[in-house]
Amino acid sequence: MTTLVHTRAELAAELDRAPGEIAVVMTMGALHEGHRQLMRVARERSAFVVVTIFVNPLQFGPGEDFEKYPRTLDDDVAACAAEGVTVVFAPSRDDVYPGGPPSITMHPGPLGEILEGASRPGHFSGMLTVVQKLLMLTRADVAYFGEKDFQQLALIRRMARDLELGVEIVGVPTVRESDGLALSSRNRYLSAEQRVSALALSRALREGAAQSDPESVLAAANKILAEEPGVRVDYLALTGADLGAAPEEGEARLLVAAKVGSTRLIDNVPLQLRKDS
């Protein structure tokens, strides 16, 4: 049976009953199949799974969609129950940030200043701050995050390692619709026409990943994005697997961010770069 709690005290009482390892899946609600896959992976390993549902104001910048971000708690709790989640922690802003916004926050460092960090100043500081707080509040031994937000995953891994948090961070591959669109809570903002346009992102990534050298990867992906007038590209970047410089050969990552209508979408794929023989 899934228990819904809202306060720190209620959460602590539930955690005291945990028989062993505590796994956590952090979300902002509006749960979809991608979130449910995170829960399933967590349940495969851990008997005690906590899902957090909190729309974190610190990671939204001016003019972003904090106020209109979908809030569907009843449906979300039902989804968690269907996946065998032990506890859903859905705190208020005051429970997460008692006394108002924190005066001390996490600094993401150089990795947080590129890509999403360059487009959304302050976003990663707010994200890391709430993740660190929720890791502590949930007493997590292991936490699961989707690879769709790959830069977020990389930063959380770096934070856990650099600050000796003692939490294992596990990345789970991106879940997609049958047509290739990466699942996102923001997809519901797209009109039918915009959704068709949005498919250019995953199509560009697939075509880029089918190439072997960096120049061809970017050229192939850029060609597809340029042919879709409904997509306004923020960035298309080829990096190393750790978001550093792309190697001449070996594991790499191709990442894209773009606006379709007023909706900002991100996606990425892993790929292997090879030198011409």
Salt bridges, closest charged atoms under 4 A:
GLU14 OE2 - ARG17 NH2 2.54
ASP16 OD1 - ARG139 NH1 2.87
GLU21 OE2 - ARG45 NH2 2.96
GLU33 OE2 - ARG40 NH1 2.56
GLU64 OE1 - ARG120 NH2 2.82
ASP65 OD2 - ARG186 NE 2.96
GLU83 OE2 - ARG36 NE 2.80
GLU83 OE2 - ARG40 NH2 3.14
GLU116 OE1 - ARG264 NH1 2.61
GLU147 OE1 - ARG253 NH2 3.00
ASP149 OD1 - LYS148 NZ 3.78
GLU168 OE1 - ARG45 NH2 2.72
ASP179 OD2 - ARG195 NH1 2.61
GLU227 OE2 - LYS223 NZ 2.67
ASP234 OD2 - ARG264 NH2 2.66
GLU248 OE1 - LYS275 NZ 3.35
ASP267 OD2 - ARG176 NH1 2.76
